[in-house]
Amino acid sequence: MVWADELRLGLRGQVRRVWAPVGVKVRQRLQLTYVWRYLALAVDGVRGTLRWCWQSNMKKESTVKTVRTWQDDAVVWDNAPNHKARMVHDLGLPLVGQPPYAPELNPAERVFEELRKVAEGVVYPSLDEKVAVIEDFLKELAADPKRVQRLACWSWLKAALGQLPA
């Protein structure tokens, strides 16, 4: 079973909290370019594995292409409109919805926090360069299953999965 979600990644910068000596005013450059790409991420915290796919939009057709690559696992995700589309459900993959407004229940959100720490607060010349930074970090994270488990395999989650029928 994997927990999945999407992250909108763009050049519209975000101010990040940074350390500075007392009395020193920190100035951060912001980018105000409206260019986006979407990262669809599936996290299996128990096994410590990640799967991801880049999408140009959040339409149901893009979601279907992504879900086809995850066909060996049940997918737990929020109730976004593209997740509930008939085209997605017609794939026959077990899809489990999460309660609304509960991102703290989704292990993928913990991975997104780590991605934001790595990528935000920097001005990139292009979206492709920012995607490359994220891609490198995801590869590094995927190569370390123990780190993924520390991020995404909570004790209550593991206990609940252990009680599910085979």
Secondary structure, DSSP 8 states (H G I E B T S, - for coil): -EEEEEEEEEEE---------TT--------EEEEEEEEEEEEETTTTEEEEEEES---HHHHHHHHHTTTTS-EEE---TTTS-HHHHTT---EEE--TT-GGG-HHHHHHHHHHHHHTTS--SSHHHHHHHHHHHHHHHHT-HHHHHHHH--HHHHHHHHTS--
